[in-house]
Amino acid sequence: MWVRLFGQIGLGQWFRYLTGIMQIAGAVLVLIPRMSLVGIALAACTMLGASIAWLTVLRAPWNAPIPGALFGILIAIGIGEYNRSRS
């Protein structure tokens, strides 16, 4: 399914590998206290990109709310983490 989906995006299968690496790297960085904000930002970027892809290129707007909600959750966690690290 993912091969076909990323084929529809039109950037090639290298983009599927890139997004997977970005998601794994984001998850690993979240586990490192000093890098957690970078990991959250990286994961949030992939979710924002997924929402935009569903809305525009893939023309399936009913699928966009799931990565959109994850994007919002990641941003909320990132803001909380940022505020906690500043105090």
N, C-alpha and C positions, 0 to 999 in steps of 0.2 A: 504494500500500500504506500509506504513512504517513498519508494523509488518512483512510483507513478505520480505521486503528489509533487515531489520536487521536480519531476520532469515537466509538469504543468507550469511550474513557476518560470521555467525557461533559462535558468542560470547554470544548469548542468548538475551532475551528481556531486561535484566537488563542494557545492554549496550545502548539500546534506551533511557531508563530513564536517565542514566548517561549523555549522550550527550545532552539531553534536559535540564537537570539541569545545565550543564556547560554553555549552551547558554544563559539561563535565568540569571544565576549568572553573566556572562560576561556583559550582557546588563544592569543589575542593577549596577554593579561596574563602568561601564562607566559613569553613572550619578553622581557618587561621585567623585568630582575633584581630591582628593588625591589618589584615587584608579582607575582612568580611564585607566592608562597604564596596570594595572593588568587585567582589564576587556577586554581591547583590545587584550592583549596577550591570554587570555582564549578563546575569540571568534575566534581569528586567529588559535589557535590550533585545534579547532573543524573543521574549514574550511580546514586546511591542512590535517587532518585525513580523511575528506570526500573525498578530491581529491585523496589521496592515496588509499582509499578503492575502489573508482570507477575505478582506473587504475589497481589495482592488484586483489583483492578478487572478485569484482563484474564483472570484465572484460567488462566494458562499458566505454571506454575512451572518448567517445563523451559527457559524462555527467560530466567529470572532470573539464572542463574549468569554469563552473559556480562557484563552491566553490573555484577553483583556483583564479579566478578574485576577489572574495570577500576576499580571503586571502591576495592578493596583495594590495587591497584597505585598509584593516585593518592595514597592515604593514606600508603603506605610512602614514596613519593617526597617527599611533603610533609613527613613527619617527618624524612627525611634532609636535605632542604633547610633545614628549621628548625634542626636541630642544626648544620648547616654554617654557617649565618648567625650563630649565637650564638657560634661559636668564632673 
